[in-house]
Amino acid sequence: MINRIVVGAHYGLKDWIAQRATAVIMAVYSVLIAAVLLVVRPSTFEAWQEFSPMVSSSS
């Protein structure tokens, strides 16, 4: 049998706050990436390569 001690109204509050904070960070990051892509608008393969220099090409 599992004995769980319930400590009151704040049970799990830190986990819930951490989850919401992470969701806000991810939402802000997604909006920023979308805005950058809308402004830059890379339309060719070469433009995408300039946009993300971290990706290496095989040629």
N, C-alpha and C positions, 0 to 999 in steps of 0.2 A: 504494500500500500504506500502511496506517495503522500507525504505530509507537506502541504504547502502553507506557508504562513502569509496571510494577507495583511499588509501593513497599513491599510487604509486607502484613502482616496487617491493617493499619489502612486499607486501600484502601476508600474509601467509607464509613468509619465516621461521619464528621461528617454526611453526608447521611442515613444511617440514623437517627442520634440526632435530627436535626432533624425527620425524618418522624414518629418516635415521640413527640417532644415536642408536635408539632402535633396529633397524634391525641389525646393526653391532654387538651390544652387544649380541643379540640372536644368531647370526651366530657364534660368537666366543665361546659362551657357548655350542652350539650344537657340534662344532668341538672338543672342549675339552672333553665333555662327550663321544663322539664317540671314541676318542683316548684312554681314560681311559678304556672303555669297550673292545677295541681291545687288550690292553695290559694285562688287568686282566683276560679277557675271563672266566667269571663264567659259568660253564657248568652244574652244578648240583643245586638243590634247596638249599642245604646247603651253597654252594658258593655264591649264590645270597643273602642269608640271611646275610652272613658275609660282602658282598659288600655294602648292604644297611641296617645298624643296626637300622635305624629310623622306619622300618616297623616291627610291632610286630606280632608274630605268635600266632595262637589261641590255640595251644597245650602246 
